[in-house]
Amino acid sequence: MSQHLSEQEIIRREKLKELEQLGINAYPAALYPVTHYSTDIKAGFSEETKEQFAEVCLAGRIMSIRDMGKANFAVLQDAAGKIQFYIRQDDICTGEDKTLYQTVWKKLLDIGDIIGIKGYVFTTKTGETSVHVKEFTILTKSLRPLPIVKEKDGEAFDAVTDPEFRYRQRYADLIINPAVKETFVKRTILVNTVRKFLNDRGALEVDTPVLQPIPGGAAARPFITHHNTLDMPLYLRIANELYLKRLIVGGFDWVYEFSRNFRNEGMDRTHNPEFTVLEWYTAYKDYFWMMEITEQLFESIAMALHGTTELQVGDKTINFKAPYKRISILDAIKENTGIDVSEMDEAQLRAVCKQLHIKADEGMGKGKLIDELFSETSEHTYIQPTFITDHPVEMSPLTKKHRSKPGLVERFELMINGKELANAYSELNDPIDQRERFEEQLRLMERGDDEAMFIDHDFLRAIEYGMPPTSGIGIGIDRLCMLMTNQPSIQDVLLFPQMRPEKREE
């Protein structure tokens, strides 16, 4: 395929050739001795500290140039932020040869090029902390121009917002939209906060298989592949639950994993086929304990990111301070529809769905119908953190039956801002009951439910050795990042979201 170049791309390639003719390597492999970052300088420089900044060395991308003849002001963007620098012909050229300034700097460099600068820090007449350059080095010639983002007083006022460009060319998005980078910095802080929270309480981080012979641990449609050497189908994991439970059987009391999961299902503002879930399992605990520690975790995350338990999400203020509201899923449906579905059979539930104009496929059993009723009528109403508890047994094939409420299980979903953020159980550890639940899932699969669970015979064998009473939880990290960074779409918290193939000109 031939490469179609714009006029600007052609010009930049010509400049690259001119640099080569001058003996300048535009892509040197040498180590560049960075000593400072832009934010360190701007935060630390003053008249009292200027001796500490008498020699600085920075590297980054040229983001703007203001030509003043034999001197220029320009802006350098490094990994931490931006800083102005001042470059003058007489400082970087010695003797009669002015090529380095007049030709290289003024004619052959462009916005987007990566350079290194050495000099000292000073304050301009307008009070801006800047670097007076005594030496510069070309580190990378940019052959593709960046989208132009106009700024005034350091603030962008026409940032690039086209999602097709931003998500497909995230590398350019990160360069020109500083707030995007900050979102992903916060994502890392969030993950590190969770990891520290769990580690400090004695949990052990583990890794479990991504390629699995059976896609277990959740009700979802898997991606299927084939292993040539073993001549067998394999599935990209839809969950890591059954492997973590095997570790509880093996004697670990508390294990967790940040699991990259894959589900061959729809895509929208809250769903991507590849996503991250935190799951942990703790022996000798139940779902009541899990609700309490989940409240503590969410408080910790809010404080780490924002310094407060109150967070503005769109036009709503959400408070993560415990305790959170608790309501059963059947009461939630009644609360929002006025209809009591607690004693209804499958036919009656299907009739209610029809009455409320909710699509109910023939493959849906009782559990799926209740789940659909809750999703369509109630889920969006829970803005403040709320535990939706005590689901019907048909909805939860891996959950322990409720100790005092027949027909229900000990499960909760944490709803925040109208979305599910976490799903937790008192885990089913009765191998006979578990086998019966799997067999019921098989019957649903035969009816056409392509999200019903497979029977995992090795997992059944594992819990026949004995799994202690255990509580487990799954927390959607991507959705949690959306919430905690006030982003409207899952694509805004994934560095490289899945997209349709790009149309290219032949």
WOTAQUI-V623487 format. One record per pair of residues at least 6 apart in sequence whose C-alpha atoms are under 7 Angstrom apart, sorted by sequence separation. I is the first residue (numbers start at 1). J is the second residue. D is the distance in Angstrom with one decimal. If there is no record, write none. Layout:
[[I;J;D] [I;J;D]]
This chain:
[[66;72;5.6] [67;73;6.8] [76;82;5.6] [77;83;6.6] [123;129;4.6] [124;130;6.9] [150;156;5.8] [151;157;5.9] [174;180;5.9] [226;232;5.8] [227;233;6.2] [267;273;6.9] [302;308;6.2] [303;309;5.8] [311;317;5.6] [312;318;6.3] [334;340;5.2] [353;359;6.8] [402;408;5.5] [414;420;5.7] [415;421;5.9] [428;434;6.8] [482;488;6.6] [491;497;5.5] [65;72;6.9] [66;73;5.1] [75;82;6.6] [76;83;5.5] [93;100;6.5] [122;129;5.9] [123;130;6.0] [149;156;6.6] [150;157;6.2] [166;173;5.1] [174;181;5.6] [215;222;6.6] [226;233;4.4] [227;234;6.6] [302;309;5.3] [310;317;6.6] [311;318;5.2] [353;360;6.6] [401;408;6.0] [402;409;4.3] [413;420;6.4] [414;421;5.5] [445;452;5.4] [482;489;6.9] [65;73;6.0] [66;74;5.9] [75;83;5.6] [76;84;6.2] [93;101;6.8] [122;130;5.6] [150;158;5.9] [225;233;5.8] [226;234;5.6] [265;273;6.5] [310;318;5.6] [311;319;6.4] [393;401;6.9] [401;409;4.2] [402;410;5.0] [414;422;5.0] [444;452;6.3] [482;490;6.4] [65;74;4.2] [75;84;4.4] [121;130;5.7] [122;131;6.2] [149;158;5.9] [224;233;6.8] [225;234;5.3] [264;273;6.0] [310;319;4.4] [360;369;6.8] [400;409;5.6] [401;410;6.2] [413;422;5.5] [414;423;6.4] [64;74;5.4] [65;75;6.6] [74;84;5.7] [75;85;6.0] [121;131;4.5] [122;132;6.8] [149;159;5.6] [224;234;6.0] [225;235;6.0] [263;273;5.1] [299;309;6.0] [309;319;5.6] [310;320;6.3] [350;360;6.6] [399;409;6.1] [400;410;6.0] [413;423;4.4] [442;452;7.0] [64;75;5.3] [73;84;6.9] [74;85;5.4] [120;131;5.6] [121;132;6.0] [149;160;7.0] [224;235;4.7] [244;255;6.8] [262;273;5.5] [263;274;6.8] [309;320;5.0] [330;341;6.6] [399;410;6.6] [412;423;5.9] [413;424;6.4] [441;452;5.5] [442;453;7.0] [479;490;6.7] [482;493;6.3] [63;75;5.4] [73;85;5.8] [74;86;6.5] [89;101;5.6] [119;131;6.3] [120;132;5.4] [223;235;5.7] [224;236;6.6] [262;274;4.6] [309;321;5.7] [330;342;6.0] [399;411;6.9] [412;424;5.3] [441;453;5.6] [442;454;6.6] [478;490;6.4] [481;493;6.5] [62;75;5.9] [63;76;5.9] [73;86;4.6] [119;132;5.4] [120;133;6.9] [222;235;6.4] [223;236;5.6] [261;274;5.8] [262;275;6.5] [411;424;5.6] [412;425;6.5] [62;76;4.8] [63;77;6.5] [72;86;5.9] [73;87;6.4] [119;133;4.4] [222;236;6.6] [260;274;6.9] [261;275;5.4] [393;407;5.7] [411;425;4.3] [61;76;5.4] [62;77;6.4] [72;87;5.3] [118;133;5.7] [119;134;4.9] [260;275;5.7] [261;276;6.0] [392;407;5.9] [393;408;5.0] [410;425;5.8] [411;426;6.4] [438;453;6.9] [478;493;6.4] [60;76;5.8] [61;77;5.1] [71;87;5.7] [72;88;6.4] [117;133;6.2] [118;134;5.9] [119;135;6.7] [222;238;6.3] [260;276;4.6] [392;408;4.3] [393;409;5.4] [410;426;5.4] [60;77;5.2] [61;78;6.4] [71;88;4.2] [118;135;5.2] [259;276;5.5] [260;277;6.5] [391;408;5.5] [392;409;6.1] [438;455;5.4] [60;78;4.3] [70;88;5.9] [71;89;6.1] [117;135;5.8] [118;136;6.3] [159;177;6.6] [220;238;6.8] [258;276;6.6] [259;277;5.2] [390;408;5.7] [391;409;5.6] [59;78;6.3] [70;89;5.4] [117;136;4.4] [240;259;6.8] [258;277;5.8] [259;278;6.0] [346;365;6.6] [350;369;7.0] [390;409;5.4] [36;56;6.3] [116;136;5.5] [117;137;6.5] [213;233;6.9] [215;235;5.9] [218;238;6.5] [258;278;4.5] [346;366;5.0] [349;369;6.5] [353;373;6.8] [390;410;5.4] [391;411;6.2] [35;56;6.1] [36;57;6.1] [37;58;6.3] [115;136;6.8] [116;137;5.0] [213;234;4.9] [214;235;6.6] [218;239;6.1] [257;278;5.8] [258;279;6.7] [299;320;5.5] [345;366;7.0] [390;411;5.3] [35;57;5.2] [36;58;5.8] [115;137;5.5] [116;138;6.5] [212;234;5.6] [213;235;6.1] [215;237;5.7] [216;238;6.9] [217;239;5.2] [239;261;5.9] [257;279;5.7] [298;320;6.5] [299;321;6.0] [389;411;5.6] [390;412;6.4] [34;57;5.1] [35;58;6.5] [115;138;4.6] [116;139;6.6] [211;234;6.1] [212;235;5.2] [215;238;6.0] [216;239;6.6] [217;240;6.4] [238;261;5.1] [256;279;5.5] [257;280;6.6] [389;412;4.2] [33;57;6.9] [34;58;5.1] [114;138;6.5] [115;139;4.9] [211;235;5.6] [212;236;6.3] [217;241;5.0] [237;261;5.6] [238;262;5.2] [256;280;4.1] [388;412;5.2] [389;413;6.5] [34;59;6.4] [114;139;5.5] [115;140;6.7] [211;236;5.0] [212;237;6.1] [217;242;5.5] [237;262;5.9] [238;263;5.7] [255;280;5.6] [256;281;6.6] [367;392;6.5] [387;412;5.9] [388;413;5.1] [435;460;6.9] [114;140;4.9] [210;236;5.7] [211;237;6.1] [216;242;6.7] [236;262;6.0] [255;281;5.6] [387;413;5.6] [388;414;6.3] [399;425;5.7] [400;426;5.6] [113;140;5.9] [114;141;6.5] [149;176;6.9] [210;237;5.2] [254;281;5.6] [255;282;6.8] [295;322;5.7] [367;394;4.5] [368;395;6.3] [387;414;4.6] [399;426;6.0] [400;427;5.3] [113;141;5.0] [254;282;4.3] [295;323;7.0] [366;394;6.4] [367;395;4.1] [386;414;5.6] [387;415;6.3] [399;427;4.8] [400;428;4.0] [113;142;4.8] [253;282;5.6] [254;283;6.4] [385;414;6.7] [386;415;5.2] [398;427;6.4] [399;428;4.5] [431;460;6.1] [112;142;5.7] [253;283;5.0] [385;415;5.7] [386;416;6.6] [398;428;5.5] [385;416;4.6] [208;240;6.8] [384;416;5.5] [431;463;5.9] [112;145;6.7] [382;415;6.2] [383;416;5.1] [384;417;6.3] [431;464;5.7] [112;146;6.4] [382;416;6.2] [383;417;3.8] [429;463;6.5] [208;243;6.4] [248;283;6.8] [382;417;6.2] [383;418;5.2] [245;281;7.0] [382;418;5.0] [398;434;6.9] [244;281;6.9] [381;418;5.7] [380;418;3.8] [429;467;5.7] [223;262;7.0] [379;418;5.5] [380;419;6.6] [38;78;6.8] [222;262;6.9] [223;263;6.5] [337;377;7.0] [379;419;6.6] [397;437;5.3] [429;469;6.8] [37;78;6.9] [39;80;6.0] [222;263;5.2] [223;264;5.5] [333;374;5.8] [336;377;6.5] [397;438;6.8] [38;80;6.2] [39;81;6.1] [92;134;5.6] [221;263;5.8] [222;264;5.3] [336;378;5.8] [37;80;6.3] [38;81;5.8] [91;134;5.4] [92;135;5.7] [220;263;6.3] [221;264;5.4] [427;470;5.4] [38;82;5.8] [86;130;7.0] [221;265;6.4] [333;377;6.9] [426;470;6.1] [427;471;5.4] [38;83;5.5] [85;130;5.0] [86;131;6.1] [87;132;6.3] [333;378;6.0] [426;471;4.5] [427;472;6.5] [84;130;4.9] [85;131;4.4] [86;132;4.9] [87;133;5.2] [332;378;6.6] [425;471;5.7] [426;472;6.7] [64;111;6.0] [83;130;6.4] [84;131;6.5] [85;132;5.9] [86;133;5.9] [425;472;5.6] [63;111;5.3] [85;133;6.7] [424;472;5.5] [425;473;6.6] [62;111;5.1] [63;112;6.0] [206;255;6.7] [424;473;4.0] [62;112;5.2] [204;254;6.2] [205;255;5.8] [206;256;6.2] [207;257;6.3] [423;473;5.6] [424;474;6.3] [61;112;5.5] [62;113;5.6] [203;254;4.9] [204;255;4.8] [205;256;5.0] [206;257;5.6] [422;473;6.8] [423;474;5.3] [61;113;5.5] [62;114;6.3] [203;255;5.5] [204;256;6.2] [205;257;5.6] [422;474;5.5] [423;475;6.6] [61;114;4.2] [203;256;6.8] [422;475;4.3] [60;114;5.3] [61;115;6.3] [421;475;5.8] [422;476;6.3] [60;115;5.8] [421;476;5.7] [59;115;5.7] [60;116;6.6] [59;116;4.2] [58;116;5.7] [59;117;6.3] [421;479;6.5] [58;117;5.4] [329;388;5.4] [421;480;6.4] [57;117;5.7] [58;118;6.6] [325;385;6.8] [326;386;5.8] [327;387;6.3] [328;388;5.3] [329;389;5.8] [57;118;4.5] [324;385;5.7] [325;386;4.7] [326;387;4.6] [327;388;5.2] [328;389;4.3] [329;390;6.4] [56;118;5.7] [57;119;6.8] [324;386;5.5] [325;387;6.1] [326;388;6.1] [327;389;5.8] [328;390;5.3] [329;391;5.9] [56;119;5.6] [324;387;6.9] [326;389;6.8] [55;119;5.6] [56;120;5.8] [55;120;5.0] [319;384;6.7] [320;385;6.8] [54;120;4.6] [318;384;5.7] [53;120;6.0] [54;121;6.3] [53;121;5.7] [363;444;6.8] [363;447;5.4] [363;448;5.1] [364;449;6.7] [363;449;5.0] [42;129;6.2] [15;108;5.4] [193;301;6.3] [28;139;6.1] [190;301;6.2] [26;138;5.9] [27;139;5.7] [26;139;6.0] [27;140;5.0] [26;140;5.4] [27;141;6.9] [26;141;5.5] [186;305;6.8] [287;410;6.5] [287;411;6.6] [13;143;6.3] [12;143;5.5] [9;143;5.9] [9;144;5.6] [287;424;6.8] [287;425;5.5] [287;426;5.0] [286;426;4.9] [313;483;6.9] [314;486;6.8] [313;486;5.2] [290;471;6.8] [284;468;6.4] [285;469;6.5] [286;470;6.2] [287;471;5.8] [283;468;6.0] [284;469;4.9] [285;470;5.3] [286;471;4.8] [283;469;5.8] [284;470;5.3] [285;471;5.3] [283;470;4.2] [282;470;5.5] [283;471;6.6] [281;470;6.6] [282;471;5.4] [281;471;5.7] [282;472;6.3] [281;472;4.2] [280;472;5.5] [281;473;6.7] [280;473;5.6] [279;473;5.5] [280;474;6.8] [279;474;4.3] [278;474;5.5] [279;475;6.4] [277;474;6.3] [278;475;5.1] [277;475;5.5] [278;476;6.5] [277;476;4.6] [278;477;6.5] [276;476;6.3] [277;477;5.4] [276;477;5.6] [276;478;6.2] [275;478;6.8] [270;479;6.9] [246;459;7.0] [249;462;6.8] [249;463;6.6] [246;462;6.3] [242;459;6.6] [249;466;6.3] [249;467;4.7] [248;467;6.6] [270;489;6.1] [271;490;6.7] [269;489;4.6] [270;490;5.2] [269;490;5.5] [272;498;6.8] [221;450;6.1] [221;451;5.0] [220;451;4.2] [219;451;4.8] [220;452;6.8] [219;452;5.2] [219;453;5.4] [218;453;6.6] [216;453;6.3] [216;454;6.3] [215;454;6.8] [214;454;6.7] [216;456;6.8] [214;456;6.6] [187;481;6.1] [183;485;6.4] [184;493;6.8] [170;495;6.7] [170;496;6.7] [167;496;6.5] [167;497;6.5] [1;506;6.5]]
